[in-house]
Amino acid sequence: MLKFNRDALQRGYRAPLTLVIFTLAILTTAIIGNLVQTPVILLLWGVAVSIITLFLVAYQNQPGLLRWAVYIYDNVKWARKWKATRNTEDFLIRRIKVLNKQVVCIWIKDDDVS
């Protein structure tokens, strides 16, 4: 029955401030302890976060990146020397149009609508 009535269940979404502070203190202690043992973890974490952020930003800005690719293809002489054909430019333009037609969905809770 929980599977069918899940959205109707009451949820306590507020946590006491003391619990939040206590949890943050434990997490901070654990992270600092791990960094003291092996500082390479900080470097690995930084590299992983940077790569993930780069991919997410690139994915979110695909039409803009494709517009830059078309601009470079059209206006830079050495770009024309690539093995790319006219079909490459047509493909990029078609892809931009497809991405621009995608629907954007914004979720609003019923309680927040005025």
C-alpha positions as CSV (number, residue, x, y, z in Angstrom):
1,M,0.0,0.0,0.0
2,L,2.9,2.4,0.6
3,K,3.8,2.2,-3.1
4,F,0.4,3.5,-4.1
5,N,-0.1,6.1,-1.4
6,R,3.5,7.4,-1.2
7,D,2.6,10.9,-2.3
8,A,0.0,11.2,0.4
9,L,2.3,10.3,3.3
10,Q,3.1,13.1,5.7
11,R,6.8,14.0,5.7
12,G,8.6,15.9,8.4
13,Y,10.9,18.1,6.3
14,R,12.3,20.2,9.1
15,A,15.4,19.1,11.0
16,P,16.4,20.7,14.3
17,L,19.3,23.1,14.1
18,T,21.3,21.1,16.6
19,L,21.0,18.0,14.4
20,V,22.2,19.9,11.4
21,I,25.2,21.4,13.2
22,F,26.1,18.1,14.8
23,T,25.9,16.3,11.4
24,L,28.1,19.0,9.7
25,A,30.6,18.7,12.5
26,I,30.9,14.9,12.1
27,L,31.2,15.3,8.3
28,T,33.9,18.0,8.6
29,T,35.8,15.8,11.1
30,A,35.6,12.8,8.8
31,I,36.8,14.8,5.7
32,I,39.7,16.4,7.6
33,G,40.7,13.1,9.0
34,N,40.8,11.5,5.5
35,L,42.7,14.5,4.1
36,V,45.3,14.2,6.9
37,Q,45.9,10.6,6.2
38,T,46.1,10.9,2.4
39,P,46.2,14.5,0.9
40,V,46.0,13.0,-2.6
41,I,42.3,12.6,-2.0
42,L,41.8,16.4,-2.3
43,L,43.5,16.4,-5.7
44,L,41.5,13.5,-7.0
45,W,38.3,15.1,-5.7
46,G,39.2,18.4,-7.4
47,V,39.9,16.7,-10.7
48,A,36.7,14.7,-10.6
49,V,34.6,17.7,-9.7
50,S,36.2,19.8,-12.5
51,I,35.6,17.1,-15.1
52,I,32.0,16.5,-14.1
53,T,31.3,20.3,-14.0
54,L,32.9,20.7,-17.5
55,F,30.7,18.0,-18.9
56,L,27.5,19.4,-17.3
57,V,28.2,22.9,-18.5
58,A,29.0,21.7,-22.0
59,Y,25.8,19.5,-22.1
60,Q,23.7,22.4,-20.9
61,N,25.2,24.8,-23.5
62,Q,25.1,22.6,-26.6
63,P,23.4,25.0,-28.9
64,G,25.9,27.8,-28.1
65,L,28.9,25.5,-28.5
66,L,27.5,24.3,-31.9
67,R,27.0,27.9,-33.0
68,W,30.7,28.5,-32.2
69,A,31.6,25.4,-34.2
70,V,29.6,26.7,-37.2
71,Y,31.2,30.2,-36.8
72,I,34.7,28.7,-36.8
73,Y,33.9,26.4,-39.7
74,D,32.6,29.4,-41.7
75,N,35.2,32.1,-40.8
76,V,38.5,30.5,-40.1
77,K,40.6,29.5,-43.1
78,W,42.4,26.6,-41.5
79,A,39.1,25.1,-40.4
80,R,38.0,24.8,-44.0
81,K,41.1,22.6,-44.7
82,W,39.6,19.9,-42.5
83,K,38.2,16.8,-44.2
84,A,34.7,18.1,-43.2
85,T,32.3,18.6,-46.1
86,R,29.2,20.8,-46.5
87,N,27.2,18.0,-44.8
88,T,29.1,18.8,-41.5
89,E,27.7,22.4,-41.5
90,D,24.2,21.2,-42.4
91,F,24.4,18.6,-39.6
92,L,25.5,21.2,-37.0
93,I,22.7,23.6,-38.0
94,R,20.1,20.8,-37.9
95,R,21.3,19.8,-34.5
96,I,21.1,23.4,-33.2
97,K,17.5,23.6,-34.5
98,V,16.6,20.3,-32.8
99,L,18.1,21.4,-29.5
100,N,16.3,24.8,-29.6
101,K,12.9,23.0,-30.1
102,Q,13.2,20.9,-27.0
103,V,10.6,21.7,-24.3
104,V,11.7,23.3,-21.1
105,C,9.8,22.0,-18.1
106,I,9.6,23.9,-14.8
107,W,8.1,22.2,-11.8
108,I,6.2,24.3,-9.4
109,K,4.6,23.0,-6.2
110,D,0.9,23.7,-5.8
111,D,1.6,25.4,-2.5
112,D,3.9,27.9,-4.1
113,V,1.5,29.1,-6.8
114,S,-0.1,32.4,-5.8
